[in-house]
Amino acid sequence: MSSQSRSAFTMFSLISAFALSAPAAAKQPEKPVRQPTIDQSTLQPRINVEARRELTFDWPMMKIGTGEYREGPTGVTVIHFGRKVLGAVDVRGGAPGTVNSDFLNLGYETPDLDAVVLSGGSWYGLESVTAVDSALKDDGERSGYWNNIGLSVGSIIYDFGNRRLNEIYPDKKLAQAAVRAARPGVFPLGPHGAGSMAESGGLFGCNAHSGQGGAFREVDGVKIAAFTVVNSLGAVVDRDGNVVACNKDAGWPDKLKVTDLLNGLPDSRLPGWAGVPKEGMRKNTTVSLVVTNVKMTPAELKRLAVQVHTSMGRGIQPFATIFDGDVLWAVSTGEVDPVEPGYAAVDIATIASEAMWDAILSSVPEQPKAVAKVDKRRRVSASQLQAIEGIYRFSPIASLSVTAEGGKLYGMASDRRAIFSIPSGERKELVPVEDGFIIPGRYPMALHFSENDALIINPGPWEQRAVRETSQGN
């Protein structure tokens, strides 16, 4: 790319960024268009689901509860301290969503905080934070007296858009079930709780599945725990500079370095080098919590939050962009006097920073495999294909029309919303393979039809389920 073209591309990118982040100047419709909704009252919370990977540690006063709606999937993670603790916050991203962060920024010396809530569901998920507070009051742990008011703080990630085919969000029912089931010493890793539908690396088109991560350190009686939900525009990077998870474009090296992507800008975002992310992929956030048992002043705790949050730019690159809503909460439980272990606040922050990098890395789950090219098709009879035909509805906003023609099966999004790589109004062939059908390409797209009129796309932790409404021709 010439220097003149590169300058033009850079200017276009800046203009686009402002266009996406600035309020629209155009006249808004007098009446908003009513969107179809889903009845969440029928959803069953899944609480503290056993995970393939878990962080276990010894810290009795800190209890953790996770709640999930697998129909999303989406969820909430609650860290409840059992008594009042001192809190601080550092907000970095260009689009944060928080509750009670302004109060912590006042820097009062009294411990006022009861719980930290991390949630999916974008701003709708902030309901989870106040729900935890009201649960503490309803259960008698807190009351209406001025010196016994419950205080929960929290932040959210954006887990809607084109990563799932519904708009289910963590609500009051889910959050209250999670805090009431909170338990000490167990933190599920990967696609659980608030990280149920997290992704990373959208800036470069990686769109890798992510999740929540955690790490724990204990040195000479000093305890430090780091928790994070990685839903970042940037890519997750290990200590050797390798990109840990990415759906790579054709021709990318097997061992992809983050410097390859960063130094390659803007080419690394162009078609043929990397896919340019759609607008829906540009809404990202990493929300985190660091906890120490060492007694700290409000100023020291604030610097702990700032130092650890700054350090996260090593493990996520780029970090805290205009399209991220990055927030880090810091908590001191005050169980250990700082004189006893002899560690200064900067020492604790440095140890916590390394723990947070480990937490980031632990958030990455095993990735599903995409199939770029099919070498051998499974033979499927015309009658078998016709038996699959129909309209499969995922939610009030998403459905897939499946038709058979000429010995092949086709899918087309029958609402305005695309079904992942299947656009609205355009047919795509569903290629038969050994265990179902796929759409070959950069990103995983597997379709499994069952005899009970069900369709599952990408079976596993991130699966999307649909039920057949009608059969073609009936």
C-alpha positions in Angstrom: 0.0 0.0 0.0 1.4 3.4 -1.0 2.0 6.1 1.7 -0.8 8.2 0.0 -3.2 5.3 0.2 -2.2 4.5 3.7 -2.8 8.1 4.8 -6.2 8.0 3.1 -7.0 4.7 4.9 -6.0 6.1 8.2 -8.1 9.2 7.8 -11.1 7.0 6.7 -10.6 4.9 9.9 -10.5 8.0 12.1 -13.7 9.3 10.5 -15.4 5.9 10.9 -14.4 5.7 14.6 -15.9 9.1 15.3 -19.0 8.1 13.3 -19.5 4.9 15.4 -18.8 6.6 18.8 -20.5 10.0 18.4 -24.2 10.5 18.9 -26.1 10.6 15.6 -27.1 14.1 14.5 -29.9 12.8 12.2 -33.5 13.3 13.3 -34.8 10.3 15.3 -38.2 8.8 14.5 -41.0 10.1 16.7 -42.0 6.6 17.7 -39.3 3.9 18.2 -39.9 0.7 16.2 -41.1 -2.0 18.6 -38.8 -5.0 18.6 -39.9 -8.6 19.2 -39.2 -9.8 22.7 -38.7 -13.1 24.5 -40.4 -14.1 27.8 -37.5 -14.7 30.2 -39.8 -15.9 33.0 -39.6 -19.4 31.6 -35.8 -19.6 31.6 -34.2 -21.8 34.2 -31.0 -20.5 35.9 -28.1 -22.8 35.9 -26.1 -22.0 39.0 -22.4 -22.9 39.7 -22.3 -25.3 36.8 -19.3 -27.7 37.0 -16.6 -26.5 34.6 -13.9 -28.4 32.7 -11.4 -26.0 34.3 -11.6 -24.4 37.7 -9.4 -22.1 39.8 -9.5 -23.3 43.4 -8.0 -21.4 46.3 -8.2 -20.9 50.1 -10.0 -17.6 51.0 -13.0 -18.3 53.2 -14.4 -14.8 53.4 -14.7 -14.4 49.6 -17.5 -16.3 48.0 -18.2 -16.7 44.2 -21.5 -17.5 42.5 -22.1 -17.9 38.8 -25.4 -18.0 37.0 -26.1 -18.8 33.3 -28.9 -19.0 30.9 -27.7 -21.6 28.4 -30.5 -20.5 26.0 -28.3 -17.4 25.4 -25.8 -18.3 26.4 -25.2 -15.4 28.8 -24.5 -15.1 32.5 -23.4 -13.3 35.6 -20.5 -13.8 38.1 -20.9 -12.5 41.6 -18.1 -12.1 44.1 -19.6 -11.6 47.6 -17.3 -10.7 50.6 -19.6 -11.4 53.6 -18.7 -8.2 55.3 -17.9 -4.6 54.3 -14.6 -4.1 52.4 -12.8 -1.2 50.8 -13.1 -0.7 47.1 -11.7 1.3 44.2 -12.2 1.4 40.5 -10.3 2.3 37.3 -12.3 2.9 34.1 -10.4 2.9 30.8 -12.6 1.9 27.9 -14.4 4.2 25.6 -17.8 2.6 26.3 -18.1 1.5 29.9 -21.2 0.3 31.7 -21.0 0.5 35.5 -23.0 0.8 38.7 -21.7 2.8 41.7 -18.3 3.5 40.2 -18.7 7.2 41.0 -19.2 6.4 44.7 -15.9 4.4 44.8 -14.1 7.2 43.1 -14.9 9.5 46.0 -12.2 7.6 48.0 -13.9 7.3 51.4 -11.8 5.6 54.0 -14.6 3.5 55.4 -15.2 0.0 54.0 -18.6 0.1 52.3 -18.5 -2.5 49.6 -20.4 -5.9 49.8 -20.1 -7.4 46.4 -18.7 -7.0 42.9 -20.9 -8.2 40.0 -19.6 -8.9 36.4 -22.4 -9.5 33.9 -23.2 -10.1 30.3 -26.2 -8.5 28.6 -24.7 -5.0 27.9 -26.4 -2.3 29.8 -29.5 -4.5 30.4 -27.2 -6.7 32.4 -26.7 -3.9 34.9 -30.0 -5.2 36.4 -27.8 -7.9 37.9 -25.9 -5.5 40.1 -29.0 -3.9 41.8 -30.5 -7.4 42.0 -27.6 -8.6 44.2 -28.1 -5.6 46.4 -31.8 -6.2 46.9 -31.1 -9.9 47.6 -28.8 -8.8 50.5 -31.6 -6.7 51.9 -34.3 -9.3 51.4 -32.2 -11.9 53.1 -31.6 -9.7 56.1 -27.8 -9.2 55.6 -28.4 -5.5 54.9 -31.2 -3.2 55.8 -32.5 0.4 55.4 -30.4 1.9 58.2 -28.0 4.4 56.9 -25.0 2.5 58.3 -26.1 -0.8 57.0 -27.1 -0.1 53.4 -25.9 -2.8 51.0 -23.5 -1.7 48.3 -22.9 -3.8 45.2 -20.8 -2.5 42.3 -20.6 -4.0 38.8 -19.9 -3.7 35.2 -21.0 -5.4 32.0 -19.8 -6.8 28.7 -21.5 -6.6 25.3 -22.4 -10.2 24.3 -25.2 -9.5 21.8 -24.8 -8.8 18.1 -23.8 -11.4 15.5 -22.2 -13.8 18.0 -25.6 -15.2 19.1 -29.2 -15.4 17.7 -31.2 -14.1 20.6 -31.3 -11.2 23.1 -31.5 -13.0 26.4 -29.8 -11.1 29.2 -28.8 -11.8 32.8 -31.7 -10.6 34.9 -32.7 -10.2 38.6 -33.8 -13.9 38.9 -30.4 -15.1 37.6 -28.2 -12.7 39.7 -30.1 -13.3 42.9 -29.8 -17.1 42.5 -26.1 -16.7 41.9 -25.3 -14.6 45.0 -27.5 -16.9 47.2 -25.5 -19.9 46.0 -22.1 -18.2 46.2 -19.3 -20.5 47.7 -15.7 -19.9 48.7 -12.6 -21.1 46.8 -14.0 -22.1 43.4 -13.9 -19.9 40.2 -14.9 -21.6 36.9 -12.7 -20.8 33.9 -13.7 -20.2 30.3 -17.2 -19.9 29.0 -19.1 -19.6 32.3 -20.8 -16.8 34.2 -20.3 -13.4 32.7 -17.9 -14.9 30.2 -20.5 -17.4 28.7 -20.4 -15.7 25.3 -17.3 -13.6 25.4 -15.0 -13.1 22.3 -11.6 -11.6 21.6 -9.6 -10.3 18.7 -12.4 -8.7 16.7 -10.1 -5.9 15.5 -8.3 -8.4 13.3 -11.3 -10.6 12.5 -10.1 -13.3 14.9 -13.5 -13.5 16.7 -12.1 -16.2 19.0 -14.2 -17.6 21.8 -13.1 -16.3 25.2 -14.5 -16.4 28.7 -13.7 -15.6 32.3 -10.3 -16.2 33.9 -8.7 -16.2 37.3 -5.4 -16.6 39.1 -4.4 -16.7 42.8 -1.1 -15.9 44.6 -0.2 -16.3 48.3 3.2 -15.1 49.5 4.1 -14.8 53.2 0.5 -14.6 54.2 -0.4 -12.0 51.5 -3.2 -13.2 49.3 -4.0 -11.8 45.9 -6.7 -12.9 43.5 -7.3 -11.7 40.0 -10.5 -12.3 38.0 -11.4 -11.1 34.5 -13.9 -11.5 31.8 -12.1 -11.0 28.5 -14.4 -9.7 25.8 -11.7 -7.6 24.1 -11.4 -6.0 20.7 -7.7 -6.8 21.0 -6.2 -10.2 20.8 -5.1 -12.3 23.8 -1.3 -12.5 23.9 1.1 -14.8 25.9 4.4 -13.8 27.4 6.2 -14.7 24.2 4.1 -12.4 22.1 2.0 -15.2 20.5 -1.7 -14.7 19.7 -3.3 -17.3 21.9 -6.7 -17.6 20.1 -7.7 -16.6 16.6 -9.7 -17.8 13.7 -6.9 -17.2 11.2 -7.4 -16.1 7.6 -6.0 -18.2 4.8 -2.3 -17.8 4.5 -1.7 -16.7 8.1 1.3 -18.3 9.8 0.7 -21.2 12.2 2.5 -19.3 15.0 0.9 -15.9 14.8 2.7 -13.1 16.7 0.8 -10.0 17.8 3.5 -7.9 16.2 2.5 -9.5 12.9 -0.9 -8.0 13.3 0.0 -4.7 14.9 2.9 -3.9 12.6 0.7 -5.0 9.6 -1.9 -2.3 10.2 -3.9 -1.2 8.3 -3.1 -4.1 5.9 -3.8 -6.7 8.6 -7.4 -5.6 8.6 -7.9 -5.7 4.9 -9.6 -8.5 2.9 -7.0 -11.1 1.9 -4.9 -10.3 5.0 -7.6 -10.2 7.6 -11.3 -9.6 7.6 -12.5 -6.1 8.5 -14.8 -6.6 11.5 -18.4 -5.6 11.2 -19.9 -2.9 13.4 -21.5 -5.5 15.7 -18.0 -6.9 16.5 -16.8 -3.5 17.6 -18.6 -3.5 20.9 -16.2 -5.1 23.4 -15.2 -4.9 27.0 -12.9 -6.5 29.5 -14.2 -6.3 33.1 -11.9 -7.3 35.9 -11.4 -7.5 39.7 -8.2 -7.7 41.8 -8.5 -8.5 45.5 -5.9 -8.5 48.3 -6.1 -9.3 52.0 -3.6 -6.6 52.9 -5.0 -3.5 54.5 -4.6 -0.4 52.2 -5.5 3.2 52.2 -7.9 4.5 49.5 -5.0 6.1 47.7 -3.0 2.9 47.7 -6.0 0.8 46.5 -6.7 3.2 43.7 -3.1 2.9 42.5 -3.4 -0.8 42.7 -6.3 -0.6 40.4 -4.5 1.7 38.0 -1.2 -0.3 37.9 -2.9 -3.7 37.4 -5.3 -2.3 34.8 -2.3 -0.7 32.9 -0.4 -4.0 33.0 -3.3 -5.7 31.2 -2.2 -4.0 28.0 0.5 -6.6 27.8 -1.9 -9.6 27.7 -4.5 -7.9 25.5 -3.3 -6.0 22.5 -4.6 -3.4 21.7 -6.3 -2.6 25.0 -8.8 0.0 26.2 -9.8 1.2 22.8 -12.6 3.5 21.9 -14.7 0.4 21.2 -14.0 -1.3 24.6 -15.6 -0.6 27.9 -12.8 -1.8 30.1 -13.3 -1.5 33.9 -11.2 -2.9 36.8 -12.4 -3.1 40.4 -9.9 -3.4 43.3 -10.8 -4.6 46.8 -8.9 -4.7 50.1 -10.4 -7.1 52.6 -8.1 -5.6 55.3 -7.4 -9.0 57.0 -3.6 -8.5 57.1 -1.6 -5.5 58.4 0.9 -4.3 55.7 3.7 -4.1 58.4 3.5 -7.8 59.1 4.5 -9.3 55.7 6.7 -6.2 54.9 5.3 -5.7 51.3 4.8 -2.2 50.0 1.7 -1.3 47.9 3.8 -1.3 44.8 5.0 -4.8 45.5 1.5 -6.1 45.9 0.5 -4.3 42.6 3.4 -5.9 40.8 2.5 -9.4 41.9 -1.1 -8.7 41.1 -0.2 -7.6 37.6 1.4 -10.9 36.9 -1.5 -12.8 38.4 -3.8 -10.8 36.1 -1.9 -11.8 33.0 -2.3 -15.4 34.1 -6.0 -14.8 34.6 -6.3 -13.4 31.0 -4.6 -16.5 29.6 -6.8 -18.8 31.6 -9.9 -17.2 30.2 -9.2 -18.8 26.7 -11.1 -22.0 26.2 -10.5 -24.7 23.6 -11.5 -23.4 20.2 -13.9 -25.1 17.8 -12.3 -25.9 14.5 -13.4 -24.3 11.2 -13.4 -26.2 8.0 -12.2 -24.2 5.0 -12.6 -26.9 2.4 -14.6 -30.2 2.3 -12.6 -33.0 0.6 -15.3 -35.6 1.0 -19.1 -35.1 1.1 -21.4 -37.4 2.9 -24.0 -38.9 0.6 -27.6 -37.9 1.6 -30.7 -39.1 -0.3 -33.3 -36.7 -1.6 -35.9 -38.0 0.8 -33.5 -37.3 3.8 -32.9 -33.8 2.6 -36.7 -33.2 2.1 -37.3 -34.4 5.7 -35.1 -31.6 7.0 -36.8 -28.8 5.1 -38.6 -26.2 7.1 -38.3 -22.9 9.0 -36.2 -23.2 12.1 -36.7 -20.4 14.7 -34.0 -19.5 17.1 -35.7 -16.6 18.8 -38.2 -13.8 17.9 -35.5 -12.1 15.9 -33.8 -15.0 14.1 -34.9 -17.9 11.9 -33.4 -20.0 9.2 -35.3 -21.3 6.1 -33.9 -24.7 4.9 -34.8 -26.0 1.5 -33.7 -29.0 -0.7 -33.1 -28.6 -4.4 -31.3 -30.6 -7.0 -29.9 -33.1 -4.4 -28.5 -30.2 -2.2 -29.6 -28.5 1.0 -29.7 -24.7 1.3 -30.1 -22.3 4.1 -31.3 -18.7 4.1 -31.9 -16.3 7.0 -35.7 -15.7 6.8 -35.7 -12.7 9.1 -33.6 -9.5 8.7 -30.9 -10.9 10.9 -28.1 -13.0 9.4 -27.6 -16.5 10.8 -23.8 -16.2 11.2 -22.3 -16.7 7.7 -25.8 -17.1 6.2 -27.1 -13.7 5.1 -30.7 -12.5 5.0 -32.2 -13.0 1.6 -29.3 -15.1 0.1 -29.1 -18.9 -0.1 -26.0 -20.8 1.0 -25.4 -24.4 0.5 -25.2 -26.6 3.6 -22.5 -29.2 2.8 -23.1 -32.7 4.2 -20.3 -34.1 6.2 -19.9 -37.2 8.5 -21.8 -35.7 11.5 -24.1 -33.2 10.0 -23.8 -30.2 7.7 -21.3 -27.3 7.6 -20.6 -24.1 5.7 -16.9 -24.1 4.9 -15.1 -20.9 5.7 -12.9 -19.0 8.1 -15.2 -19.4 11.0 -16.8 -22.6 12.5 -20.3 -23.2 11.2 -21.7 -26.7 11.9 -25.4 -27.5 11.7 -26.9 -30.6 13.4 -30.5 -31.5 12.6 -32.3 -33.9 14.9 -35.4 -36.1 14.5 -37.4 -34.0 17.0 -37.5 -31.0 14.7 -34.5 -29.3 16.3 -31.5 -27.6 14.8 -28.3 -26.9 16.7 -25.7 -24.6 15.3 -22.1 -25.1 16.6 -22.9 -27.7 19.3 -21.1 -27.1 22.6 -20.7 -24.3 25.0 -21.8 -21.6 22.5 -24.5 -23.6 20.7 -27.6 -21.9 19.2 -30.8 -24.0 19.3 -33.8 -23.7 17.0 -37.1 -25.5 16.6 -38.8 -26.2 13.3 -42.0 -24.1 12.9 -43.3 -25.3 9.6 -42.4 -27.7 6.8 -41.9 -26.4 3.3 -44.9 -27.1 1.1 -47.3 -27.8 4.0 
